[in-house]
Amino acid sequence: MAKKLEKIYPWIVVALLWVVALLNYMDRQMLSTMREYIAMDIAQLQQAEAFGVLMAIFLWIYAIVSPFAGTVADRLSRKWLIVGSLAVWSAVTLLMGYCTTFAQLKWLRGLMGVSEALYIPSSLSLIADYHSGKSRSLAVGIHMTGLYLGQALGGFGANLAAALTWQQTFHWFGIIGIVYAVILIFCLKEARPASVISTKAEGHAEKSPETASIWKSFALIFSNIAFWAILFFFASSSMPGWATKNWLPTLFQGSLDIPMEKAGPIATITIAFASFIGVLIGGPLSDRWVKKNLKGRIYTSAIGLGMMVPALVLVGLGQGLVAAVAAGLIFGIGYGMFDTNNMPILCQFVPSRLRATAYGFMNTVGVAMGAVCTQVLGRMQDGGHLGAAFAVLGVVTALALLVELTVLKPVTDDMA
């Protein structure tokens, strides 16, 4: 019985973290859909500029903290970082239901950015350690579907606020997260031996002297040309990813001439569903292809990017419901195939002891580019050129595809 449990435990880890991933995106997304209800009690949120500031605080703090969150995850127990991260952002969600001023919301939103930044590098690094090359892409991809579903469910925050109150909505989801953090204490196990964690934390691991200094770790990562290429195509592809999260409902509302109550679900559910399909295609394909060709993961990711290019053009310039849904489906499938292979590709060029740090930097640049892109698209929307901006993002994605295919040349599927 114990041996059987040990055999399936890597997938139990994925299942446990899938729920955390869902809560991660759902808790951050709810605020955007409940704005009009919160504004009834906090009048400052009636101003779009103030609401934009509130959303931007999370993104910028998340971006600044991410690389340091990654290097902490490379040194300490990822189990306790995940548990602590979930507990803190769930407590923040709970406390947001007690807010009576805009300043209180800003402080809590900033704290949420810090706590949530700790999660992704820790969780993806832990999953990568539990899953070898034969299942790594699929395992990472299944975990990422939790993020997609959390994003989609977060879009129904307004419905919950209407049925209950916005305060009670925050309260309940905060309580759920805190309870689940307690469950993880007993169910989640760290993949690294405690002795390895302690020596890394003290800064004198025998086989890894470079882990003694955070700055030496940063230097080692950035001396790797392949990492620069990964950083570039990840950041470039993050722009259309954030653009679809933040502006696709608005684009659909205008191009299809339908109310936001319909445009929002069409956009978010289409992308989330298609991304899930992309994970189910891209994960197994990558895991099988890499056995025959070390560039199999890169080629699978490239297929996804290749699908995103025409989809973005069609999203921006197409007309009618059929074109909009088709573009959303193609983009989502391509994004899922791309997204499920980012950490597995990173594993081919960065050793295990530095992966969380490296992914933290990827998160930083990706979120920062997403924040800039979101602001630029806002100006394009004011000028009536949002559709053209999406088409331009297709060109940016094509450049990312070119870099990925020409620069990355792996010699192993799992760098030691």
GIMOGI-V18673 format. One record per pair of residues at least 6 apart in sequence whose C-alpha atoms are under 8 Angstrom apart, sorted by the first residue. I is the first residue (numbers start at 1). J is the second residue. Records with the same first field share a line. If there is no record, write none. Layout:
I = J  J
This chain:
10 = 127  130  131
11 = 139
13 = 127  188
14 = 127  139  140  142  143
15 = 143
16 = 184  188
17 = 123  143
18 = 142  143  144  145  146  147
19 = 146
20 = 86  146
21 = 143  144  146  147  150
22 = 146  147  148  149  150  151
23 = 147  150  177
24 = 86  116  147  150
25 = 147  148  150  151  154
26 = 147  150  151  152  153  154
27 = 90  93  154  173
28 = 154
29 = 151  154  155
30 = 154  155  156  157  158
31 = 157
32 = 55
33 = 154  155  156  157  158
34 = 157  158  161  166
35 = 45  51
36 = 45  46
37 = 158  161  162  166
38 = 45  166
39 = 45  46
41 = 100
42 = 100  101  102
44 = 50  102
45 = 51  102
54 = 105  106  109
55 = 109
56 = 371
57 = 106  109  110  113
58 = 109  110  112  113
59 = 113  367  368  371
60 = 367  368  371
61 = 110  113  114
62 = 113  114  116  117  364  367
63 = 117  363  364  365  367  368
64 = 364
65 = 114  117  364
66 = 117  118  121  360  361  363  364
67 = 357  358  359  360  361  362  363  364
68 = 357  360
69 = 117  118  121  357  360
70 = 118  121  122  355  356  357  358  359  360  361
71 = 214  354  356  357  360
72 = 357
73 = 81  118  121  122  356  357
74 = 122  200  353  354  355  356  357
75 = 197  198  200  201
76 = 197  198  200  201
77 = 190  192  194  197
78 = 122  123  126  190
79 = 122  185  188  189  190
80 = 185
81 = 118  119  122
82 = 118  119  122  123
83 = 181  182  184  185
84 = 181
85 = 115  116  118  119
86 = 115  116  119  177  178  181
87 = 177  178  181
88 = 112  115
89 = 111  112  115  116  174
90 = 173  174  175  176  177  178
91 = 174  175  177  178
92 = 108  109  111  112  174
93 = 170  171  173  174
94 = 170  171  172  173  174  175
95 = 108  170  171  174
96 = 104  105  108  167  170  171
97 = 166  167  168  169  170  171
98 = 167
99 = 105
121 = 355  356  357  359  360
122 = 356
124 = 140  343  356
125 = 352  355  356
126 = 190  191
127 = 136  139  140
128 = 136  140  343  344  347
129 = 191  352
130 = 191
131 = 139
133 = 287  344  413  414
134 = 287  288  291
135 = 283  284  287
136 = 283  287  344
137 = 282  283  284  286  287  340  341  343  344
138 = 279  280  282  283  284  287  340
139 = 283
140 = 283  340  341  343  344
141 = 279  280  283  336  339  340  341
142 = 279  280  340
144 = 339  340
145 = 272  275  276  279
148 = 272  275  276
149 = 272
151 = 268  272
152 = 265  268  269  272
155 = 264  265  268
157 = 169
160 = 166  169
161 = 167  168  169
196 = 205
199 = 205
200 = 211  212
202 = 212
203 = 209  211  212  213
204 = 211  212
205 = 211  212
210 = 216  217  220
211 = 217  353
217 = 354
218 = 357
221 = 227  350  354  358
222 = 228
226 = 349  407  408
227 = 346  349  350
229 = 403  404  407  408
230 = 346  404
231 = 361  362  365
232 = 400
233 = 397  400  401  403  404
234 = 342  362  366  400
235 = 362  365  366  367  369
236 = 366  369  396  397  400
237 = 305  396  397  400
238 = 366  367  369  370
239 = 366  369  370  373  393
240 = 312  370  390  393  394  397
241 = 335  370
242 = 370  371  373  374
243 = 370  373  374  377  390
245 = 268
246 = 374
247 = 374  377
248 = 267
249 = 260  263  264  265  266  267  268
250 = 260  263  264
251 = 386  387
252 = 258  263  267  324
253 = 259  260  263  264
255 = 319  320
256 = 319  320  321
266 = 325
267 = 325  328
270 = 325  328  329  332
271 = 328  329  331  332
272 = 332
273 = 329  332
274 = 328  329  330  331  332  333  336
275 = 329  331  332  333  334  335  336  337
276 = 332  333  336
277 = 333  336
278 = 332  333  334  335  336  337
279 = 333  336  337  339  340
281 = 337
282 = 300  301  336  337  338  340  341
283 = 337  340  341
285 = 300
286 = 296  297  300  341
287 = 296  297
288 = 296
289 = 296  297
290 = 296  297  413
294 = 410  411  412  413
295 = 409  410
297 = 341  344  345
298 = 341  345  404  405  408
299 = 405
300 = 337  338  341
301 = 337  338  339  341  342
302 = 338  401  404  405
303 = 334  337  338
304 = 333  334  335  336  337  338
305 = 334  335  338  397  398  401
306 = 334  398  401
307 = 330  331  333  334
308 = 330  331  332  334  335  394  397
309 = 331  393  394  395  397  398
310 = 394
311 = 327  328  330  331  394
312 = 327  331  390  391  393  394
313 = 390  391  392  394
314 = 323  324  327  391
315 = 323  324  327  328  387  390  391
316 = 386  387  388  389  390  391
317 = 387  388  391
318 = 324
343 = 359
345 = 413
346 = 355
347 = 355  413  414  415
348 = 410  411  412  413  414  415
349 = 410  412  414  415
350 = 358  415
351 = 414  415  416
352 = 415  416
377 = 386  389
378 = 386
380 = 386  389
